[in-house]
Amino acid sequence: MFYNKEICIYNKQKIRDENGISRESYILVDTIPCDVQSVGKSSKKEEYGYTTENIKSIYADYNANIKIGNIVTYSKKKFKIDKILWGEDGDESFIHFIVVESKVNING
């Protein structure tokens, strides 16, 4: 598979701030090469069941940090990993997943 883009993957974790208070924050866990594709209007509903505007389809080599709920950044936007679709032949050496644009604050 040809990967011409790169995404950063963030995982929600509990951390202690400088005052010792526990809070949730997003931590950068990996940066990976991938193929990012916009999803056409008809495919959004028919293939994936979405009615929202900004979703992307991403193909990458398998990575354990790609989990539903994690955040990825791409093209200065944030997206939540919403669905994971494995390769058509069930081969886990690559992964196909869907992300939905998110307004989450990853900077704490």
C-alpha positions as a printed NumPy array, in Angstrom:
array([[  0.   ,   0.   ,   0.   ],
       [  1.24 ,   3.51 ,  -0.836],
       [  1.398,   5.914,   2.132],
       [  1.852,   9.566,   1.221],
       [  0.443,  11.226,   4.376],
       [  1.263,  11.201,   8.068],
       [ -0.957,  11.295,  11.144],
       [ -0.241,  11.751,  14.847],
       [ -2.093,   9.466,  17.271],
       [ -3.111,  10.706,  20.733],
       [ -4.319,   8.534,  23.602],
       [ -6.412,   9.809,  26.524],
       [ -4.565,   9.229,  29.789],
       [ -4.86 ,  10.306,  33.398],
       [ -1.962,  12.494,  34.488],
       [ -1.096,  14.514,  37.566],
       [ -0.557,  18.219,  37.018],
       [  2.038,  20.354,  38.831],
       [ -0.362,  20.65 ,  41.823],
       [ -0.782,  16.887,  42.108],
       [ -4.337,  16.954,  40.769],
       [ -5.296,  14.   ,  38.562],
       [ -6.892,  14.938,  35.249],
       [ -7.386,  13.493,  31.772],
       [ -5.195,  14.661,  28.943],
       [ -4.268,  13.505,  25.455],
       [ -0.7  ,  12.247,  25.048],
       [  1.041,  11.829,  21.68 ],
       [  1.749,   8.095,  21.392],
       [  2.814,   7.673,  17.755],
       [  3.255,   9.298,  14.351],
       [  2.662,   6.993,  11.385],
       [  2.63 ,   7.089,   7.579],
       [ -0.753,   6.374,   6.03 ],
       [ -3.166,   6.936,   3.156],
       [ -5.967,   9.398,   3.988],
       [ -9.03 ,   9.603,   1.757],
       [-12.092,  11.801,   1.931],
       [-15.315,   9.815,   1.973],
       [-17.818,  10.737,  -0.754],
       [-21.324,  11.845,   0.166],
       [-23.025,   8.652,  -1.05 ],
       [-20.479,   6.372,   0.66 ],
       [-20.907,   8.159,   3.988],
       [-24.446,   6.902,   4.394],
       [-24.477,   3.726,   2.273],
       [-21.158,   2.145,   3.269],
       [-20.444,   3.634,   6.672],
       [-23.788,   4.892,   8.039],
       [-22.68 ,   8.489,   8.662],
       [-24.604,  11.683,   8.06 ],
       [-21.902,  14.009,   9.4  ],
       [-19.857,  16.086,   6.976],
       [-16.157,  15.628,   7.681],
       [-15.106,  11.994,   7.881],
       [-11.992,  10.37 ,   6.489],
       [-11.039,   6.832,   5.588],
       [ -7.48 ,   5.941,   6.614],
       [ -5.298,   2.988,   5.624],
       [ -2.078,   2.221,   7.513],
       [  0.148,  -0.607,   8.638],
       [ -1.237,  -2.28 ,  11.746],
       [ -0.464,  -0.258,  14.881],
       [ -1.617,  -1.13 ,  18.418],
       [ -2.227,   2.587,  19.149],
       [ -5.053,   2.744,  16.614],
       [ -8.005,   2.293,  18.973],
       [-11.592,   3.517,  18.916],
       [-11.802,   6.8  ,  20.808],
       [ -8.186,   7.844,  20.268],
       [ -7.566,  11.131,  18.483],
       [ -5.539,  11.623,  15.305],
       [ -4.351,  14.887,  13.845],
       [ -4.121,  15.386,  10.127],
       [ -3.912,  18.563,   8.049],
       [ -4.155,  20.751,  11.189],
       [ -7.488,  19.146,  12.179],
       [ -8.401,  16.701,  14.932],
       [-10.353,  13.505,  14.287],
       [-11.694,  10.815,  16.623],
       [-11.169,   7.178,  15.611],
       [-14.761,   5.984,  15.297],
       [-14.674,   2.636,  13.463],
       [-11.976,   0.12 ,  12.702],
       [-12.363,  -1.919,   9.51 ],
       [ -9.682,  -4.554,   8.922],
       [ -8.341,  -5.361,   5.46 ],
       [-10.818,  -7.014,   3.1  ],
       [ -8.968, -10.339,   3.29 ],
       [ -8.713, -10.262,   7.099],
       [ -4.955,  -9.679,   7.005],
       [ -3.952,  -7.784,  10.145],
       [ -0.721,  -6.451,   8.648],
       [ -2.669,  -3.328,   7.666],
       [ -5.666,  -1.557,   9.1  ],
       [ -8.502,   0.489,   7.613],
       [-10.303,   2.867,   9.95 ],
       [-12.782,   5.738,   9.905],
       [-12.262,   9.049,  11.692],
       [-14.763,  11.842,  12.384],
       [-13.716,  15.469,  12.862],
       [-13.603,  16.422,  16.531],
       [-13.358,  19.65 ,  18.514],
       [-11.592,  17.945,  21.455],
       [ -8.814,  19.926,  23.14 ],
       [ -5.692,  17.758,  23.012],
       [ -3.491,  20.347,  24.696],
       [ -4.94 ,  19.822,  28.17 ]])
